[in-house]
Amino acid sequence: MRSYRTHLTTGEDTVDPATWAGSVPQAHGIAPRLRTGRGSWFNLLWLLPLGLVILISAVAAAQGLRHVPAVRHFIEHYPGRVTSAGLTRTGGLPAWTGVQHFLNLFLMLFIVRAGLQIFADHPRLYWTRHSTPGREWFRAQKPVPADPLWTAKKGSISLPGQVGLPGIRHSIGLARWWHLGVNVLWVLNGLVFYALLFATGQWRMVVPTSWVVFPHAVSALLQYMSLDWPAETAWVGYNGLQQIAYFITVFVAAPAALVTGLGMSPALSTRFKRISKVLSIQAARSLHFLVLVWFVLFTIVHVSLVFTTGLLRNLNHVYAARAGGDWTGFYVFLASMMVVLAGWITATPFTLRHPRTVQRLGHALIGPVQHLFEHVDSSPGEYTEKDISPYFWHNGQYPDSPEYRKLFESDFAGYQLQIGGLVDNPVALDLRHLRAMPYHEQITQHFCIQGWSGVAKWGGVSMRTILDLVEPRPEARWVVFYSLGDGPDKGLYYDAHPIEQMSHRLTMLAYDMNGEPLSYGHGAPLRLRNEVQLGFKQVKWIGGIEFVADFADIGGGHGGYNQDHEFFGYRQPL
């Protein structure tokens, strides 16, 4: 085991964009495309001129309709504001709504930027769990080239530094700490908002309690589109269109963001199979993206109307909890925007200079929640051979050392798996020994941290069999898997797993994939399958396994190669 440790590297504690991820070059994507047929794509940039034409046409149509007697009578009968019993606000907007409004805006700044960075690592969206190139419904990258060893990492794209967070290519490890960690704060803020909303009775202002809200909403829409604004009454009650939009945002979109986010968890998908059969990781990822689109569009329309329907009055309502048209709310708004702008500007440089701090803070926020998801029953999957994906992405840094090439060219005749550390029976097993052990087979879904997924049939040796063979000592708490290949920054790839997960029924060493020996690109001769963890932890090209009490003195001491070099987490069931 010492020979493996001497070939590890520690990683850096700062990020140099020039050498990041093995000096991965910056690669720009393309304008977003929407698939409209088997081989037809619609460039979404066309929505800008089309949207302008549609908006101008809608304004002209609405202004014409306002002169139709029936429409004029409809607007008089349904002026827009909902006046059903119990819905009238008498005390104005309470001060806590302004605080919650600011916190929501500030937190979502980091969530959205980091979310875009995560999407940029695999800028394709699918509706089925099979992430087959050409079958995505949305993409911001060119088609996958006809290269049998093309990796998912090569398909990642760069984002501008002040759009993505942290804004450099393939920085998904740091982006996830921002996204998941701040999401915990956002959910807590939302729970406080819900509690105050129902405790104070303010829920009546955003929850429709009568069908009359719909004709009022249609009336308000006609008035907005005709540029003859409906009477502003937000201080005492919203109009029908506002109420419906706020209800969808607060009680539909926000919970949907949480549920679809959890739908991308390998641990939860493994546990709740009936749900994951319907809401696959790719369906959840696509819906999660559409929720983001709703939030962005809502924000654009909301801010536009705040500025155009009485700026000072509206800012007083939201930021100063007062009626009237003085400048108090504007000054509070300006101060809050300075805080938001400071957060926007400093987030990326802070992340590049202090990535370990981001890693530790992110883990402190989301780590305890993630660990709860790991303590689930890792039972056999419900997939059959007809569920096997037609395309399974390659990923990782391919081994190219003379030693590995010699093994590969000899069909691994001289290969030996070294197993040692805190065990009573250290062993060295060649492929003949491994294939002579009880055969374990499973059809399971792979979850990559970049966002793609696939189903495959794996054959090999259960880790339960390995545990019975080597007899780990009581002090062994972690199992470290060493690869025969290097990571992108040089040094052997490795990863540590909790020993309790080694006894799961779906944890195995695979030497077969879909009925054939593992290929070079998929980890020959041996790879790990631990189905409650993300794909980067499924070490390929395994050369050694070490049982240890702690991983603090291995490599950079963070639990794995990607943890040392790209600031991933050592436990990643989300």
Helices and strands as residue ranges (DSSP letters): H 2-5, H 20-23, E 33-35, E 41-43, G 44-46, H 47-65, H 69-77, H 95-121, E 124-125, E 138-139, G 152-155, H 172-199, G 202-205, H 213-225, H 240-247, I 248-253, H 254-262, H 266-271, H 273-278, H 281-308, H 311-315, I 316-320, H 328-353, H 355-374, G 385-387, H 402-409, E 417-421, E 427-429, H 431-436, E 440-447, E 453-462, H 463-470, E 478-486, E 492-498, G 499-503, E 507-513, E 516-517, E 527-530, G 535-537, E 542-548, H 561-566
